[in-house]
Amino acid sequence: MTEPSYLTLYRSGELAIRARQAYSLLSSCSVCPRCCGVDRTLDERGYCRGGLLPKVASYGPHFGEEAPLVGRHGSGTIFLSGCNMRCVFCQNYRISQADEGVEISTERLAGIMLTLQGQRCHNINLVSPTHFVPQIIGAISIAAGKGLSIPIVYNTGTYDTVETLRLLDGIIDIYMPDAKYGRDEIALALSDAPGYVGIMKEALLEMQRQVGDLVVRDGIAERGLIIRHLVLPDNLAGTELVMDFIANKLSKDACVNIMDQYRSCGRILTETGHPFRSSLMRGISGKEYRDAIGWAERYGLHRCFGGRTD
């Protein structure tokens, strides 16, 4: 396995510098596009509800991720609490919006990374990391000094600023962003994410610049981009627009997981007045999924995976 590039940054002292630069964003928080401006160094809370310390809901080897991440021993997944979006159908609602989890020190977060490596996980998979980037860089710096040497996965909803992503250049080995929506009005209605489409596109371009297309060796992902797209009922996700952008602005060799597992959950179950509730109270049909795959193929994307049986 190729050595992760964050070890080079650690040995040069650059990783510690990046951590300090990232922490400076917390004093008037501008870690994500919301730029809440709260002073998280004083433990003030903004939209994401994250304070100074990272908050973790659970961690362990995960075998439900994409095959190149899972391998034989699992992806070392750390579920971080809170989120800078409010997806009305979020399957992790209790973690992302109901604040399930425990605040821990960056030293403890580093220790969790080392524990997962000790369990032979193939990577460290950070789920919903956006609002805790400074703390994550700090933890990786500590863990690298204690022997961490497996790839880092940044598993994000992609409401990320390019400025924050640039601090992760050379630290993250595998970006796994959601390309959620093709239309801003839907992103606002379903995820309370103003300007999502433009922000997502700029973030994906930056991720592609940093790590390129996915590289897999002996069945295990080493570096690159894995893009996720969840197909929604009545094409609310704007799948054709998303596939067009990926193919024509990122790469026709992009690795795209076109996901069919939408189900009604989260707040949509109780928000009876939501304008898209009638659509979101059912799963997707076989035709809707086949249409999504067809759009990807039409635009020349050939490293797609996912699937349905009906």
C-alpha positions in Angstrom: 0.0 0.0 0.0 1.2 3.5 -0.9 2.0 5.6 2.2 -0.7 8.1 2.9 0.5 11.7 2.1 -0.5 13.0 5.6 2.6 11.2 7.0 4.8 13.4 4.7 3.0 16.5 6.0 3.4 15.3 9.6 7.2 14.7 9.3 7.7 18.2 7.7 5.7 19.9 10.4 3.1 21.1 7.9 0.3 19.0 9.5 0.6 20.9 12.8 0.6 24.2 10.8 -2.6 23.2 9.0 -4.2 22.3 12.4 -3.5 25.8 13.7 -4.8 27.4 10.5 -8.0 25.4 10.7 -8.5 26.2 14.4 -8.3 29.9 13.6 -11.6 29.5 11.6 -13.4 28.6 14.9 -13.1 32.0 16.6 -15.7 33.5 14.3 -16.8 30.2 12.7 -16.3 30.0 9.0 -15.6 26.3 8.7 -18.6 25.7 6.4 -20.6 27.8 3.9 -23.0 29.0 6.7 -20.3 31.1 8.3 -22.3 31.4 11.5 -19.7 33.6 13.1 -20.0 32.1 16.6 -16.9 31.8 18.7 -16.5 28.0 19.0 -13.2 28.5 20.9 -15.6 29.7 23.7 -17.9 26.7 23.0 -20.5 28.8 21.3 -22.9 26.9 19.0 -24.1 27.7 15.5 -26.3 25.9 13.0 -24.4 22.6 13.2 -24.5 22.7 17.1 -20.8 21.7 17.2 -18.7 23.5 19.8 -15.0 23.3 20.5 -14.7 19.6 21.1 -15.5 16.9 18.5 -18.6 14.9 19.2 -18.8 11.2 18.3 -21.9 9.1 18.2 -20.3 5.7 17.4 -17.3 4.1 15.8 -16.2 0.6 14.6 -15.5 -1.5 11.5 -18.3 -1.0 9.0 -19.1 -3.5 6.3 -22.0 -1.6 4.7 -19.9 0.9 2.7 -18.7 0.6 -0.9 -16.7 -2.6 -1.6 -13.4 -0.9 -2.2 -13.5 0.7 1.3 -14.7 -2.4 3.1 -12.3 -5.1 1.9 -12.0 -8.1 4.3 -11.7 -6.1 7.6 -14.1 -3.3 7.2 -14.0 0.5 6.9 -13.0 2.1 10.2 -16.0 4.4 10.5 -16.4 7.3 12.9 -19.9 8.8 13.0 -19.6 12.4 14.0 -22.6 14.1 15.6 -24.4 17.1 14.2 -24.5 18.4 10.6 -24.5 21.6 8.7 -27.6 20.5 6.8 -31.1 19.5 7.8 -32.1 16.8 5.3 -35.8 16.1 6.0 -35.4 12.4 5.1 -32.0 11.8 6.9 -31.5 8.1 7.8 -29.1 9.2 10.6 -31.5 11.7 12.1 -30.7 10.8 15.7 -27.0 11.5 15.1 -27.2 14.4 12.7 -30.2 16.4 14.1 -31.1 15.0 17.5 -27.5 15.4 18.9 -26.9 11.8 19.9 -23.2 11.4 20.8 -20.5 12.3 23.3 -18.0 15.2 23.2 -14.4 13.9 23.4 -11.0 15.5 23.2 -8.9 15.5 20.0 -6.5 13.1 21.8 -9.4 10.7 22.3 -10.4 11.0 18.7 -6.8 10.2 17.7 -7.0 7.2 19.9 -10.1 6.0 18.2 -8.4 6.2 14.9 -5.5 4.1 16.2 -7.9 1.6 17.7 -9.6 1.1 14.3 -6.3 0.6 12.7 -5.5 -1.9 15.3 -8.6 -3.8 14.3 -7.2 -4.0 10.8 -9.7 -1.6 9.2 -8.5 -0.6 5.8 -9.1 3.2 6.3 -10.5 5.8 8.7 -13.9 6.8 7.5 -15.1 10.2 8.9 -18.9 10.5 8.5 -20.3 14.1 8.5 -16.9 15.7 9.1 -17.4 19.1 7.7 -18.2 21.0 10.9 -15.3 19.4 12.7 -12.5 19.8 10.2 -10.1 21.7 12.6 -10.5 19.0 15.3 -10.0 16.2 12.7 -6.8 17.7 11.4 -5.6 18.0 15.0 -6.5 14.4 15.8 -4.8 13.1 12.6 -1.6 15.1 13.6 -1.6 13.4 17.0 -2.4 9.9 15.6 0.2 10.2 12.8 2.8 10.7 15.6 1.7 7.5 17.2 1.7 5.3 14.2 -1.4 6.0 12.2 -0.7 4.9 8.6 -3.9 4.0 6.8 -5.9 6.2 4.4 -8.4 8.8 5.6 -11.8 9.0 4.0 -13.8 12.2 4.1 -17.5 11.1 3.9 -19.5 14.4 3.4 -22.8 15.8 2.3 -20.7 18.3 0.3 -21.8 21.5 1.9 -18.1 22.4 2.1 -16.2 25.5 1.3 -13.2 25.3 -1.0 -11.2 27.3 1.5 -11.6 24.6 4.2 -11.1 21.8 1.7 -7.7 23.3 0.8 -6.6 22.9 4.4 -7.2 19.1 3.8 -5.1 18.9 0.7 -2.6 16.1 1.2 -4.4 15.0 4.4 -7.4 13.3 2.9 -6.7 10.3 0.7 -10.2 9.4 -0.3 -13.1 11.9 -0.7 -16.5 10.4 -0.6 -18.9 13.3 -1.3 -22.7 13.2 -1.8 -23.8 14.9 -5.0 -27.3 15.3 -3.6 -29.2 17.7 -5.9 -29.2 19.2 -9.3 -31.5 22.1 -8.4 -31.1 24.7 -5.6 -34.8 25.1 -4.9 -35.0 21.3 -4.0 -31.8 21.5 -1.9 -33.4 24.3 0.1 -36.7 22.6 0.5 -35.3 19.2 1.4 -32.0 20.0 3.2 -32.2 23.7 4.2 -29.0 24.2 2.2 -29.0 27.6 0.4 -26.9 27.7 -2.8 -26.1 24.0 -2.5 -25.6 23.2 -6.1 -22.9 25.8 -6.8 -21.2 25.0 -3.5 -21.3 21.3 -4.2 -19.9 21.7 -7.7 -17.0 23.9 -6.5 -16.3 21.4 -3.7 -16.3 18.4 -6.1 -13.9 20.2 -8.5 -11.5 20.9 -5.6 -11.7 17.3 -4.4 -11.0 16.1 -7.9 -8.0 18.4 -8.1 -6.6 17.1 -4.9 -7.0 13.3 -5.3 -8.2 12.5 -8.9 -10.1 9.5 -10.0 -10.3 6.5 -7.6 -7.2 4.2 -7.5 -7.9 0.7 -6.3 -5.1 -1.8 -5.6 -5.8 -5.5 -4.8 -9.5 -4.6 -4.4 -8.9 -1.8 -1.8 -9.3 1.9 -2.4 -6.0 3.8 -1.9 -6.7 7.3 -3.2 -9.3 9.2 -5.2 -12.9 10.2 -5.4 -16.0 8.1 -4.8 -19.2 10.1 -5.5 -22.5 9.1 -4.0 -25.9 10.1 -5.5 -29.1 9.0 -3.8 -32.0 8.6 -6.3 -35.1 10.2 -4.9 -38.8 9.7 -5.8 -40.1 11.8 -8.7 -36.6 12.7 -9.6 -36.4 15.2 -6.9 -32.6 14.8 -6.8 -32.3 16.0 -10.4 -30.2 13.0 -11.4 -29.6 13.9 -15.0 -28.2 17.3 -14.1 -25.9 15.7 -11.6 -24.6 13.1 -14.0 -24.1 15.7 -16.7 -21.9 17.8 -14.3 -19.8 14.8 -13.2 -19.2 13.5 -16.7 -18.5 16.8 -18.4 -16.8 18.9 -15.6 -15.1 16.3 -13.4 -14.2 13.1 -15.3 -15.9 10.4 -17.3 -13.7 8.0 -15.3 -15.3 9.2 -12.0 -16.4 6.4 -9.7 -20.1 7.0 -8.9 -22.4 5.0 -6.6 -25.9 5.6 -7.8 -27.9 4.5 -4.7 -31.3 3.0 -4.7 -31.9 2.8 -0.9 -34.1 5.8 -0.3 -36.8 5.1 2.3 -39.1 7.4 4.2 -37.5 8.3 7.6 -36.5 11.2 9.7 -38.6 14.3 9.9 -40.6 13.7 6.8 -42.6 11.1 8.8 -44.1 13.8 11.0 -43.9 16.9 8.9 -47.3 16.5 7.4 -47.3 19.9 5.8 -44.0 19.6 3.9 -44.6 20.4 0.2 -42.8 17.3 -1.0 -44.2 14.9 1.6 -46.4 13.0 -0.9 -43.3 12.2 -3.0 -41.0 11.3 -0.1 -43.4 8.9 1.6 -42.6 6.1 -0.8 -39.4 4.4 -2.1 -38.2 4.7 -5.6 -39.5 2.5 -8.4 -37.5 0.2 -10.6 -38.1 2.5 -13.5 -36.8 5.5 -11.6 -33.6 3.7 -10.8 -33.2 2.5 -14.3 -33.7 6.0 -15.6 -30.9 7.2 -13.2 -28.5 4.5 -14.5 -29.5 5.4 -18.1 -28.6 9.1 -17.6 -25.2 8.1 -16.2 -24.5 5.9 -19.2 -25.8 8.5 -21.6 -23.2 11.0 -20.4 -20.4 8.4 -20.7 -19.9 7.5 -17.0 -18.7 3.9 -16.9 -17.4 3.4 -13.3 -20.9 3.3 -11.7 -22.2 0.8 -9.3 -25.3 0.3 -7.2 -28.3 -1.9 -8.1 -31.8 -3.1 -7.6 -33.4 -6.4 -7.9 -36.9 -5.5 -8.9 
